Amino acid sequence: MSNMENRTRYLASDIPARFKRPVVKLQPVMSKEGEPNIDLGKLSKLLNGIGEIAEPVIVKTSASWSRAIKGIGRDVDAILPVSITAYPTDLWNAYPMPLRNRGLPLVFWPIIKYDEPDFWRWATTDFLRAVGVDVHLVQSNRHGLALVRALGMKRFLKGSKIVVFGEQNFPWNAPAAGHLVTKTLGTKIVVRPLSDIKNGYKKINDKEIDKIWNERRKRYLVTKDIDPDALKQAVRTYLVIKKILEDEEALGFGVNCFGDLIIKGGRDVPCLAQTLLREDGYIASCDGDYLAMMSMVLTTFFLDKTCMMSNMYPVLYKGALSDHFGDPLSPDGKYPGETWNNLARLAHCGFAGIVSPEMTPEGKTALHDWGGTYEIKRDGRGCGLDGNLAAGEKATMLELKFDGKTFLVGSAEVCETTRHKGMPHCESSVLIEFKDLKGYVKDISREHTVLVYGDHVIEFEVLARVLGLECKVFA
């Protein structure tokens, strides 16, 4: 794996318990004496930090089997059947109803030393699924680790909360459709007015601002075109939003900037607030798009990696790009026209999007005045962020759709971060090559897409199954 793919998210300090995915508890149930098909000691080491193995339960009769399954504690996330290799005549085949009635997932782990599925469990898997048991026949240790993290996510999301600020005048209208996400995943979307942020400014003094900035500034490059007062305001905005999120016990936030704050003349944009709050353990997204926020929740808290969102524009759409940017942003001669079918740009409010420092090759994100848009001109006010993505890195692109149950997963690669001269409303964008952009766009939800470094298609397929999402892969 690459260096960028290996980078875990940066955290400025210890994070609250609500940001920590629960450690998953697996309950081994042994139905026979003899050489077990799973080395529980090795599995315990493999699960270090994400899962734990309970004391095995040994059952020998149908009565003890029924009592054992019924008596499994509510703190257990899944049952781990353990039997004798290549000898699949077990009590769960003879008496499957206790498993169905208990309702816990059943996990057949792969053969650890060979890192391959235990094909002796093929028939059992299909049989138990047929009678209503949720069975996972794990294909590899990688698959299994993803499954354990996914089971943790299922518990993690129950009763969770995210906050969106501003009018709900974009299609990502939380009061109208947010309940669909809550129904599927359990996360509640709270809508609060922008005034809740603005009313908090007077409670923040310069001493608090200077303290936090002195602690965090080493990860940022302050350019000469940013006004010192705008930088202070950006930190003030961060501190106010953080207090609201703490009061709400939320996982993250988004602000409807373009549809509310900016069009009314405000330039207290939360760009820096996004990256600073990610450093505190939160996720953060532009435009108050709660679906992009949920895609980020499903990424960062599942993979323990920082992600970002941005507007995604296929470069073939020359007319639409010209109307929005005053230029089609066409790739240069390094990218022949026949390659454009799978090329797209990421760009948002003057720059590539809100790129956290750990996602940049340099380990720093530059601060400028807010970049503006073609429609709302850059005016020297505000604090925007300009970060590069690393060329040549594999990436996974994600979108949770409005129905709250369809999850798009696309394979891609970062081509370059492009600098656009003479375009103050689009100083930079990122050129992305999808494996199947046509397929992705055919099923697309909206222009907002989430990017995380690395090829994580397998992991997200597993997560989707555990959470009851329909996963559509474009790879």
The 8 nearest C-alpha neighbors of each residue, nearest first, counted from 0:
[[1, 4, 2, 5, 453, 3, 454, 393],
 [2, 0, 4, 3, 5, 392, 453, 393],
 [1, 3, 5, 4, 6, 0, 392, 360],
 [4, 2, 6, 5, 1, 452, 358, 392],
 [3, 5, 453, 452, 1, 2, 6, 0],
 [6, 4, 2, 3, 7, 1, 0, 453],
 [7, 5, 3, 4, 2, 8, 304, 357],
 [8, 6, 304, 303, 5, 9, 305, 4],
 [9, 7, 304, 305, 303, 10, 6, 357],
 [8, 10, 278, 7, 11, 357, 305, 277],
 [11, 9, 278, 12, 279, 280, 8, 13],
 [10, 12, 278, 279, 9, 13, 215, 280],
 [13, 11, 10, 14, 279, 278, 280, 9],
 [14, 12, 15, 11, 10, 279, 280, 16],
 [13, 15, 280, 12, 279, 16, 18, 10],
 [16, 14, 17, 18, 13, 19, 280, 279],
 [15, 17, 19, 18, 14, 20, 21, 13],
 [16, 18, 15, 19, 250, 20, 248, 155],
 [19, 17, 16, 15, 280, 20, 14, 250],
 [20, 18, 16, 17, 21, 15, 300, 14],
 [19, 21, 155, 151, 152, 18, 22, 300],
 [22, 20, 151, 23, 19, 155, 154, 152],
 [21, 23, 50, 49, 151, 24, 20, 48],
 [24, 22, 50, 151, 21, 76, 51, 49],
 [23, 25, 75, 51, 76, 50, 52, 22],
 [26, 24, 52, 77, 78, 53, 75, 76],
 [25, 27, 78, 53, 79, 52, 77, 28],
 [28, 26, 79, 55, 80, 78, 56, 81],
 [27, 29, 56, 80, 55, 81, 57, 79],
 [30, 28, 57, 81, 82, 31, 56, 58],
 [31, 29, 58, 82, 59, 57, 89, 90],
 [32, 30, 29, 82, 33, 59, 83, 58],
 [31, 33, 30, 34, 83, 29, 35, 82],
 [32, 34, 35, 83, 31, 82, 84, 36],
 [33, 35, 83, 36, 32, 84, 82, 37],
 [36, 34, 83, 82, 37, 33, 81, 84],
 [35, 37, 84, 83, 82, 81, 34, 38],
 [38, 36, 35, 39, 81, 110, 108, 111],
 [37, 39, 41, 40, 42, 36, 35, 111],
 [38, 40, 42, 41, 37, 43, 52, 27],
 [41, 39, 43, 42, 38, 44, 45, 37],
 [42, 40, 44, 43, 39, 38, 45, 111],
 [41, 43, 45, 39, 44, 40, 46, 38],
 [42, 44, 40, 46, 41, 45, 39, 52],
 [45, 43, 47, 41, 42, 46, 40, 39],
 [44, 46, 42, 43, 47, 41, 144, 140],
 [47, 45, 50, 43, 44, 49, 42, 48],
 [46, 48, 44, 45, 49, 50, 43, 51],
 [47, 49, 50, 46, 22, 51, 45, 44],
 [50, 48, 22, 46, 47, 23, 148, 147],
 [51, 49, 23, 22, 46, 24, 48, 47],
 [50, 52, 24, 23, 25, 43, 53, 46],
 [51, 53, 25, 24, 43, 26, 54, 50],
 [54, 52, 26, 25, 55, 51, 24, 27],
 [53, 55, 56, 52, 27, 26, 28, 25],
 [56, 54, 27, 28, 53, 57, 26, 29],
 [55, 57, 28, 29, 27, 58, 54, 67],
 [58, 56, 29, 28, 30, 55, 59, 31],
 [57, 59, 30, 64, 63, 60, 29, 56],
 [60, 58, 30, 63, 31, 57, 61, 64],
 [61, 59, 63, 62, 64, 58, 90, 30],
 [60, 62, 64, 63, 65, 90, 59, 94],
 [61, 63, 65, 64, 60, 66, 59, 67],
 [62, 64, 66, 60, 65, 61, 58, 67],
 [65, 63, 61, 67, 62, 58, 66, 60],
 [64, 66, 62, 68, 67, 63, 97, 69],
 [67, 65, 63, 69, 64, 68, 70, 62],
 [66, 68, 64, 70, 65, 69, 63, 71],
 [69, 67, 70, 65, 71, 66, 64, 97],
 [68, 70, 66, 67, 71, 65, 101, 97],
 [69, 71, 67, 68, 66, 72, 65, 73],
 [72, 70, 68, 69, 67, 73, 75, 26],
 [73, 71, 74, 75, 70, 69, 76, 26],
 [72, 74, 75, 71, 76, 70, 103, 24],
 [73, 75, 72, 76, 24, 71, 23, 25],
 [76, 74, 24, 73, 72, 77, 25, 26],
 [77, 75, 24, 25, 23, 74, 103, 150],
 [78, 76, 104, 25, 103, 105, 75, 26],
 [79, 77, 26, 105, 25, 27, 106, 104],
 [78, 80, 27, 106, 26, 105, 25, 28],
 [81, 79, 28, 27, 78, 29, 107, 82],
 [82, 80, 29, 28, 35, 36, 37, 27],
 [81, 83, 35, 29, 36, 30, 31, 84],
 [82, 84, 35, 36, 86, 34, 33, 85],
 [83, 85, 36, 86, 35, 82, 34, 87],
 [86, 84, 119, 87, 83, 36, 117, 120],
 [85, 87, 84, 83, 88, 119, 82, 89],
 [86, 88, 89, 85, 119, 120, 83, 82],
 [89, 87, 86, 92, 90, 93, 91, 82],
 [90, 88, 91, 92, 87, 30, 93, 82],
 [89, 91, 93, 92, 94, 30, 61, 88],
 [92, 90, 95, 94, 89, 93, 98, 127],
 [93, 91, 90, 89, 94, 95, 123, 88],
 [92, 94, 90, 91, 95, 89, 88, 61],
 [93, 95, 91, 92, 96, 90, 97, 61],
 [96, 94, 91, 98, 97, 92, 93, 99],
 [95, 97, 99, 98, 94, 100, 130, 91],
 [98, 96, 100, 99, 95, 65, 101, 68],
 [99, 97, 101, 96, 100, 95, 102, 132],
 [100, 98, 132, 96, 102, 97, 101, 131],
 [99, 101, 97, 102, 98, 96, 69, 132],
 [102, 100, 98, 99, 103, 97, 69, 68],
 [103, 101, 99, 100, 98, 104, 132, 133],
 [102, 104, 77, 101, 105, 78, 76, 133],
 [105, 103, 133, 77, 134, 78, 106, 102],
 [104, 106, 134, 78, 77, 79, 135, 133],
 [107, 105, 135, 79, 108, 134, 78, 136],
 [106, 108, 136, 137, 135, 80, 79, 109],
 [107, 109, 137, 106, 110, 136, 143, 116],
 [110, 108, 116, 117, 115, 137, 111, 139],
 [111, 109, 115, 114, 113, 112, 117, 116],
 [110, 112, 114, 113, 109, 140, 115, 37],
 [111, 113, 114, 110, 115, 109, 38, 41],
 [112, 114, 115, 111, 110, 109, 116, 139],
 [115, 113, 111, 139, 110, 112, 140, 109],
 [114, 116, 139, 109, 113, 110, 138, 117],
 [117, 115, 109, 138, 118, 110, 139, 137],
 [116, 118, 109, 119, 110, 120, 115, 108],
 [119, 117, 120, 121, 116, 122, 85, 115],
 [118, 120, 117, 121, 85, 87, 122, 86],
 [121, 119, 123, 118, 122, 124, 117, 87],
 [122, 120, 124, 118, 123, 119, 125, 136],
 [121, 123, 125, 124, 120, 126, 119, 118],
 [124, 122, 126, 120, 125, 121, 127, 92],
 [125, 123, 121, 122, 127, 126, 120, 134],
 [124, 126, 128, 122, 123, 127, 129, 121],
 [127, 125, 123, 129, 124, 128, 122, 130],
 [126, 128, 130, 132, 129, 124, 125, 123],
 [129, 127, 132, 131, 125, 130, 126, 133],
 [128, 130, 126, 127, 131, 125, 132, 124],
 [131, 129, 127, 128, 132, 126, 99, 95],
 [130, 132, 128, 129, 99, 127, 133, 96],
 [131, 133, 128, 99, 127, 134, 130, 98],
 [132, 134, 104, 128, 105, 131, 135, 103],
 [135, 133, 105, 104, 132, 106, 124, 128],
 [134, 136, 106, 137, 105, 107, 133, 104],
 [137, 135, 107, 106, 138, 134, 124, 108],
 [136, 138, 108, 143, 109, 135, 139, 107],
 [137, 139, 116, 115, 142, 109, 136, 140],
 [140, 138, 142, 115, 114, 141, 109, 137],
 [139, 141, 143, 142, 114, 144, 109, 111],
 [142, 140, 144, 139, 143, 145, 138, 458],
 [141, 143, 139, 145, 140, 144, 138, 137],
 [144, 142, 140, 146, 145, 141, 137, 139],
 [145, 143, 147, 141, 146, 142, 140, 148],
 [144, 146, 148, 142, 143, 458, 147, 149],
 [147, 145, 149, 143, 144, 148, 461, 150],
 [146, 148, 150, 144, 149, 145, 143, 151],
 [147, 149, 151, 145, 150, 146, 152, 144],
 [150, 148, 152, 146, 462, 151, 147, 145],
 [151, 149, 147, 153, 152, 148, 146, 465],
 [150, 152, 148, 21, 149, 154, 153, 23],
 [153, 151, 155, 149, 150, 154, 156, 20],
 [154, 152, 150, 151, 155, 156, 466, 149],
 [153, 155, 151, 152, 156, 157, 150, 21],
 [156, 154, 152, 153, 20, 157, 151, 21],
 [157, 155, 159, 153, 154, 185, 186, 152],
 [158, 156, 185, 159, 154, 155, 186, 153],
 [157, 159, 185, 186, 156, 160, 187, 155],
 [160, 158, 186, 156, 157, 187, 185, 249],
 [159, 161, 187, 249, 186, 188, 250, 158],
 [160, 162, 249, 251, 188, 250, 252, 189],
 [163, 161, 252, 189, 188, 190, 251, 164],
 [162, 164, 253, 190, 287, 252, 254, 189],
 [163, 165, 254, 191, 192, 193, 190, 255],
 [166, 164, 192, 193, 255, 259, 254, 191],
 [165, 167, 168, 259, 255, 192, 164, 258],
 [166, 168, 172, 169, 165, 173, 171, 255],
 [169, 167, 166, 172, 170, 258, 171, 259],
 [168, 170, 171, 167, 172, 258, 166, 255],
 [171, 169, 172, 168, 167, 288, 173, 445],
 [172, 170, 169, 288, 173, 289, 290, 167],
 [171, 173, 167, 170, 175, 174, 169, 176],
 [172, 174, 177, 176, 175, 171, 188, 167],
 [175, 173, 172, 177, 176, 178, 190, 167],
 [176, 174, 173, 172, 177, 178, 171, 167],
 [177, 175, 173, 178, 179, 174, 172, 401],
 [178, 176, 173, 179, 180, 174, 188, 175],
 [177, 179, 181, 180, 176, 182, 174, 187],
 [180, 178, 182, 403, 177, 181, 176, 402],
 [181, 179, 403, 183, 178, 182, 177, 184],
 [180, 182, 185, 186, 178, 187, 184, 179],
 [181, 183, 179, 180, 185, 178, 184, 403],
 [184, 182, 180, 181, 185, 403, 404, 179],
 [183, 185, 181, 186, 180, 182, 156, 466],
 [184, 186, 181, 157, 158, 156, 182, 183],
 [187, 185, 159, 181, 160, 184, 158, 156],
 [186, 188, 160, 181, 159, 189, 161, 185],
 [189, 187, 161, 162, 160, 177, 190, 186],
 [188, 190, 162, 161, 163, 187, 191, 160],
 [191, 189, 163, 164, 162, 188, 192, 173],
 [190, 192, 164, 163, 165, 189, 193, 195],
 [193, 191, 165, 194, 164, 195, 190, 166],
 [194, 192, 165, 195, 196, 164, 197, 191],
 [193, 195, 197, 192, 196, 198, 191, 199],
 [196, 194, 193, 198, 197, 192, 199, 191],
 [197, 195, 194, 199, 193, 198, 239, 240],
 [196, 198, 194, 199, 200, 195, 193, 236],
 [199, 197, 195, 196, 200, 194, 201, 202],
 [198, 200, 197, 196, 202, 201, 239, 195],
 [201, 199, 202, 197, 203, 198, 235, 239],
 [200, 202, 203, 199, 198, 204, 197, 235],
 [201, 203, 200, 199, 204, 198, 239, 235],
 [204, 202, 201, 200, 235, 207, 205, 199],
 [205, 203, 206, 207, 202, 208, 201, 235],
 [204, 206, 208, 207, 209, 203, 231, 210],
 [205, 207, 209, 208, 204, 210, 203, 211],
 [208, 206, 210, 205, 209, 204, 211, 203],
 [207, 209, 205, 206, 210, 211, 234, 212],
 [210, 208, 212, 206, 207, 211, 213, 205],
 [211, 209, 207, 213, 208, 212, 206, 214],
 [212, 210, 214, 208, 213, 209, 215, 207],
 [211, 213, 215, 209, 214, 216, 210, 208],
 [212, 214, 210, 211, 215, 216, 209, 217],
 [213, 215, 211, 212, 216, 210, 217, 209],
 [216, 214, 212, 213, 217, 211, 218, 219],
 [215, 217, 219, 218, 212, 213, 214, 220],
 [218, 216, 219, 215, 214, 220, 213, 363],
 [219, 217, 363, 216, 356, 215, 362, 364],
 [220, 218, 364, 363, 216, 217, 365, 221],
 [219, 221, 365, 366, 364, 222, 363, 218],
 [222, 220, 366, 365, 219, 223, 367, 225],
 [221, 223, 224, 367, 366, 225, 220, 365],
 [222, 224, 225, 221, 367, 226, 366, 368],
 [223, 225, 222, 367, 368, 226, 379, 221],
 [226, 224, 368, 367, 223, 222, 227, 382],
 [225, 227, 229, 228, 230, 224, 368, 380],
 [228, 226, 230, 229, 231, 225, 232, 223],
 [227, 229, 231, 230, 226, 232, 225, 233],
 [230, 228, 232, 226, 381, 227, 231, 382],
 [229, 231, 233, 227, 232, 228, 382, 234],
 [232, 230, 228, 234, 233, 229, 235, 227],
 [231, 233, 235, 229, 230, 234, 236, 228],
 [232, 234, 230, 236, 231, 235, 271, 229],
 [235, 233, 237, 231, 236, 232, 208, 238],
 [234, 236, 232, 238, 237, 233, 231, 208],
 [235, 237, 233, 239, 234, 238, 232, 240],
 [238, 236, 272, 234, 240, 235, 239, 241],
 [237, 239, 241, 235, 236, 240, 234, 242],
 [240, 238, 242, 236, 241, 237, 199, 196],
 [241, 239, 243, 237, 242, 238, 244, 236],
 [240, 242, 244, 238, 239, 243, 237, 245],
 [241, 243, 245, 239, 240, 244, 246, 238],
 [244, 242, 246, 240, 245, 241, 247, 239],
 [245, 243, 247, 241, 249, 246, 242, 248],
 [244, 246, 248, 242, 243, 247, 241, 249],
 [245, 247, 243, 244, 248, 242, 249, 241],
 [246, 248, 244, 249, 245, 243, 160, 162],
 [249, 247, 245, 246, 244, 250, 160, 17],
 [248, 250, 160, 161, 247, 244, 251, 245],
 [251, 249, 281, 161, 160, 282, 18, 248],
 [252, 250, 282, 281, 161, 283, 249, 162],
 [251, 253, 162, 283, 163, 161, 284, 282],
 [252, 254, 287, 163, 284, 285, 283, 286],
 [255, 253, 287, 164, 286, 256, 163, 165],
 [256, 254, 286, 287, 165, 258, 259, 257],
 [255, 257, 260, 286, 259, 261, 254, 258],
 [256, 258, 261, 259, 255, 262, 260, 286],
 [259, 257, 255, 256, 262, 260, 168, 169],
 [258, 260, 256, 257, 255, 262, 261, 166],
 [259, 261, 256, 265, 263, 262, 257, 258],
 [262, 260, 265, 264, 263, 257, 256, 259],
 [261, 263, 264, 260, 259, 257, 258, 265],
 [264, 262, 261, 260, 265, 259, 258, 266],
 [265, 263, 261, 262, 266, 260, 259, 267],
 [264, 266, 261, 260, 267, 263, 262, 268],
 [265, 267, 381, 268, 261, 380, 264, 260],
 [268, 266, 265, 381, 233, 269, 232, 236],
 [267, 269, 266, 270, 381, 382, 256, 233],
 [270, 268, 272, 271, 273, 236, 267, 233],
 [271, 269, 273, 272, 268, 383, 384, 353],
 [272, 270, 273, 274, 269, 233, 275, 384],
 [273, 271, 237, 269, 275, 270, 274, 276],
 [274, 272, 283, 271, 276, 270, 275, 269],
 [273, 275, 277, 276, 271, 355, 272, 278],
 [276, 274, 278, 272, 277, 273, 271, 279],
 [275, 277, 279, 278, 273, 274, 281, 272],
 [278, 276, 281, 274, 280, 279, 282, 275],
 [277, 279, 10, 275, 276, 11, 280, 9],
 [280, 278, 276, 277, 281, 10, 11, 14],
 [281, 279, 277, 278, 14, 18, 10, 276],
 [282, 280, 277, 251, 250, 276, 279, 283],
 [281, 283, 251, 277, 295, 250, 296, 252],
 [284, 282, 252, 273, 251, 253, 281, 292],
 [283, 285, 253, 292, 308, 287, 252, 291],
 [286, 284, 253, 287, 254, 288, 283, 255],
 [287, 285, 255, 254, 288, 256, 253, 257],
 [286, 288, 253, 254, 255, 163, 285, 289],
 [289, 287, 286, 291, 290, 171, 292, 253],
 [288, 290, 292, 291, 287, 293, 171, 163],
 [291, 289, 293, 292, 288, 399, 294, 400],
 [292, 290, 294, 288, 293, 289, 295, 449],
 [291, 293, 289, 295, 290, 294, 284, 296],
 [292, 294, 296, 290, 295, 291, 289, 297],
 [295, 293, 291, 297, 292, 296, 399, 398],
 [294, 296, 298, 292, 293, 297, 299, 291],
 [297, 295, 293, 298, 294, 299, 300, 292],
 [298, 296, 294, 295, 301, 293, 300, 299],
 [299, 297, 295, 301, 296, 302, 300, 294],
 [300, 298, 304, 303, 302, 301, 296, 305],
 [299, 301, 303, 296, 298, 302, 297, 20],
 [300, 302, 298, 299, 297, 303, 148, 152],
 [303, 301, 304, 299, 298, 300, 148, 297],
 [304, 302, 299, 300, 301, 7, 8, 305],
 [305, 303, 8, 7, 299, 302, 306, 6],
 [304, 306, 8, 299, 7, 451, 303, 307],
 [305, 307, 451, 450, 304, 299, 295, 449],
 [308, 306, 450, 449, 354, 353, 451, 309],
 [309, 307, 449, 448, 450, 447, 284, 352],
 [310, 308, 352, 447, 345, 347, 448, 346],
 [309, 311, 447, 446, 345, 346, 347, 448],
 [310, 312, 345, 446, 344, 309, 447, 448],
 [311, 313, 344, 343, 314, 345, 310, 446],
 [314, 312, 343, 315, 316, 342, 344, 311],
 [315, 313, 343, 316, 342, 312, 329, 317],
 [314, 316, 313, 317, 339, 340, 342, 343],
 [317, 315, 314, 319, 318, 313, 320, 312],
 [318, 316, 327, 320, 315, 319, 321, 314],
 [317, 319, 321, 320, 316, 322, 327, 315],
 [318, 320, 322, 321, 316, 317, 323, 327],
 [321, 319, 327, 323, 317, 322, 318, 324],
 [320, 322, 326, 325, 327, 318, 324, 319],
 [321, 323, 319, 320, 325, 324, 318, 326],
 [322, 324, 320, 321, 325, 373, 319, 374],
 [325, 323, 326, 321, 373, 320, 322, 327],
 [324, 326, 321, 322, 323, 327, 373, 320],
 [325, 327, 321, 324, 328, 320, 322, 323],
 [328, 326, 321, 320, 317, 329, 318, 325],
 [329, 327, 326, 330, 320, 314, 321, 317],
 [328, 330, 327, 314, 331, 317, 326, 315],
 [331, 329, 334, 328, 332, 333, 314, 430],
 [330, 332, 333, 334, 329, 335, 328, 336],
 [331, 333, 334, 335, 330, 336, 329, 338],
 [334, 332, 331, 335, 330, 336, 338, 414],
 [333, 335, 332, 331, 330, 338, 336, 339],
 [336, 334, 337, 338, 332, 333, 339, 331],
 [337, 335, 338, 339, 334, 340, 332, 330],
 [336, 338, 335, 339, 340, 334, 341, 342],
 [339, 337, 336, 340, 335, 334, 341, 342],
 [338, 340, 342, 341, 336, 337, 315, 314],
 [341, 339, 338, 342, 315, 337, 436, 437],
 [340, 342, 436, 433, 339, 432, 435, 338],
 [343, 341, 432, 339, 431, 340, 313, 314],
 [342, 344, 313, 314, 312, 431, 430, 311],
 [345, 343, 430, 312, 429, 311, 431, 428],
 [344, 346, 311, 429, 310, 428, 351, 309],
 [347, 345, 351, 428, 310, 350, 352, 309],
 [346, 348, 352, 350, 351, 349, 309, 310],
 [349, 347, 371, 372, 370, 350, 424, 346],
 [350, 348, 425, 370, 424, 371, 426, 347],
 [349, 351, 427, 347, 352, 385, 426, 425],
 [350, 352, 346, 428, 427, 347, 345, 429],
 [353, 351, 347, 309, 350, 346, 354, 308],
 [352, 354, 384, 355, 307, 270, 351, 308],
 [353, 355, 386, 352, 307, 358, 356, 364],
 [354, 356, 274, 358, 357, 353, 364, 359],
 [357, 355, 363, 362, 364, 358, 359, 218],
 [356, 358, 362, 359, 355, 9, 363, 8],
 [359, 357, 356, 355, 388, 354, 360, 362],
 [358, 360, 388, 362, 387, 361, 356, 357],
 [361, 359, 389, 362, 358, 388, 387, 357],
 [360, 362, 359, 363, 356, 364, 357, 387],
 [361, 363, 356, 357, 359, 360, 218, 358],
 [364, 362, 356, 218, 219, 361, 359, 220],
 [363, 365, 386, 356, 219, 385, 220, 384],
 [366, 364, 220, 385, 219, 384, 221, 386],
 [365, 367, 384, 221, 383, 222, 220, 385],
 [368, 366, 225, 383, 382, 224, 222, 369],
 [367, 369, 382, 225, 381, 383, 379, 380],
 [368, 370, 383, 382, 381, 371, 367, 380],
 [371, 369, 349, 424, 377, 348, 368, 383],
 [372, 370, 377, 424, 376, 348, 349, 375],
 [371, 373, 424, 375, 374, 348, 376, 349],
 [372, 374, 324, 375, 424, 376, 323, 371],
 [373, 375, 372, 376, 323, 371, 324, 424],
 [376, 374, 372, 373, 371, 377, 262, 261],
 [375, 377, 371, 372, 373, 378, 374, 424],
 [376, 378, 371, 370, 379, 424, 369, 375],
 [377, 379, 380, 376, 371, 369, 368, 370],
 [380, 378, 368, 377, 381, 369, 225, 224],
 [381, 379, 378, 368, 369, 266, 229, 382],
 [380, 382, 369, 266, 229, 368, 267, 268],
 [381, 383, 368, 369, 367, 229, 230, 233],
 [382, 384, 369, 367, 368, 366, 270, 370],
 [385, 383, 366, 365, 353, 367, 270, 386],
 [384, 386, 365, 350, 364, 366, 383, 351],
 [385, 387, 364, 354, 365, 359, 384, 388],
 [388, 386, 359, 416, 389, 385, 360, 354],
 [387, 389, 359, 416, 358, 390, 386, 360],
 [390, 388, 360, 392, 359, 391, 387, 413],
 [391, 389, 415, 414, 413, 392, 388, 416],
 [392, 390, 413, 414, 412, 389, 393, 415],
 [393, 391, 413, 412, 390, 389, 394, 452],
 [394, 392, 412, 453, 452, 411, 454, 413],
 [393, 395, 452, 453, 411, 412, 451, 454],
 [394, 396, 410, 451, 409, 454, 450, 411],
 [397, 395, 450, 409, 449, 408, 410, 448],
 [398, 396, 408, 449, 407, 448, 409, 450],
 [399, 397, 407, 448, 406, 294, 400, 449],
 [398, 400, 406, 294, 290, 405, 407, 403],
 [401, 399, 444, 405, 402, 403, 398, 406],
 [400, 402, 403, 399, 444, 290, 176, 179],
 [401, 403, 404, 400, 179, 405, 180, 176],
 [404, 402, 180, 179, 401, 400, 405, 183],
 [403, 405, 468, 402, 469, 183, 406, 400],
 [406, 404, 469, 400, 468, 399, 470, 403],
 [405, 407, 399, 470, 398, 469, 471, 400],
 [406, 408, 471, 398, 397, 470, 472, 399],
 [409, 407, 472, 397, 396, 471, 473, 406],
 [408, 410, 473, 396, 395, 474, 472, 411],
 [411, 409, 474, 395, 434, 433, 394, 396],
 [410, 412, 433, 394, 432, 434, 395, 393],
 [413, 411, 393, 432, 394, 392, 431, 414],
 [412, 414, 431, 390, 392, 391, 415, 430],
 [415, 413, 390, 430, 431, 391, 412, 432],
 [416, 414, 390, 430, 429, 413, 417, 389],
 [415, 417, 429, 428, 387, 388, 430, 418],
 [416, 418, 428, 427, 429, 415, 419, 430],
 [419, 417, 427, 426, 420, 416, 428, 425],
 [418, 420, 426, 427, 422, 417, 421, 425],
 [421, 419, 422, 418, 426, 423, 425, 427],
 [420, 422, 423, 419, 426, 425, 424, 418],
 [421, 423, 425, 424, 420, 426, 419, 324],
 [424, 422, 425, 426, 421, 370, 349, 377],
 [423, 425, 349, 372, 371, 370, 422, 373],
 [426, 424, 349, 422, 423, 427, 350, 419],
 [427, 425, 419, 423, 349, 350, 422, 418],
 [428, 426, 418, 350, 425, 417, 351, 419],
 [427, 429, 351, 346, 417, 345, 416, 350],
 [428, 430, 416, 345, 344, 351, 415, 417],
 [429, 431, 344, 414, 415, 343, 416, 413],
 [432, 430, 413, 343, 414, 342, 412, 344],
 [433, 431, 342, 412, 411, 341, 413, 343],
 [434, 432, 411, 341, 436, 435, 410, 342],
 [433, 435, 474, 410, 411, 436, 341, 432],
 [436, 434, 433, 438, 437, 473, 474, 341],
 [437, 435, 341, 439, 433, 438, 440, 434],
 [436, 438, 440, 435, 439, 441, 341, 340],
 [439, 437, 441, 436, 435, 440, 473, 442],
 [438, 440, 436, 437, 441, 442, 443, 473],
 [441, 439, 443, 437, 442, 438, 436, 444],
 [440, 442, 438, 439, 443, 437, 436, 444],
 [441, 443, 440, 439, 438, 444, 407, 471],
 [444, 442, 440, 441, 439, 445, 407, 398],
 [443, 445, 400, 442, 398, 401, 446, 399],
 [446, 444, 447, 443, 448, 400, 398, 310],
 [445, 447, 310, 311, 448, 444, 312, 443],
 [448, 446, 310, 309, 445, 311, 308, 291],
 [447, 449, 308, 398, 397, 309, 446, 311],
 [448, 450, 308, 397, 396, 307, 398, 291],
 [451, 449, 396, 307, 306, 395, 308, 394],
 [450, 452, 306, 395, 394, 453, 396, 307],
 [451, 453, 394, 4, 393, 395, 3, 450],
 [454, 452, 394, 393, 4, 455, 395, 451],
 [453, 455, 395, 394, 456, 393, 410, 452],
 [456, 454, 458, 457, 453, 395, 459, 394],
 [455, 457, 459, 458, 454, 460, 408, 395],
 [458, 456, 460, 455, 459, 461, 142, 454],
 [457, 459, 455, 461, 145, 456, 460, 462],
 [460, 458, 462, 456, 461, 457, 463, 455],
 [459, 461, 457, 463, 458, 462, 470, 456],
 [460, 462, 458, 459, 464, 463, 146, 457],
 [463, 461, 459, 149, 465, 464, 460, 466],
 [462, 464, 468, 466, 460, 461, 465, 470],
 [463, 465, 467, 461, 462, 466, 468, 460],
 [464, 466, 462, 463, 467, 149, 461, 150],
 [467, 465, 463, 464, 468, 462, 153, 184],
 [466, 468, 464, 465, 463, 469, 404, 183],
 [469, 467, 463, 404, 466, 405, 464, 470],
 [468, 470, 405, 406, 404, 463, 471, 467],
 [471, 469, 406, 463, 468, 407, 405, 460],
 [470, 472, 407, 408, 406, 469, 473, 405],
 [471, 473, 408, 409, 474, 407, 470, 456],
 [474, 472, 409, 435, 439, 408, 410, 438],
 [473, 410, 434, 409, 435, 472, 411, 433]]
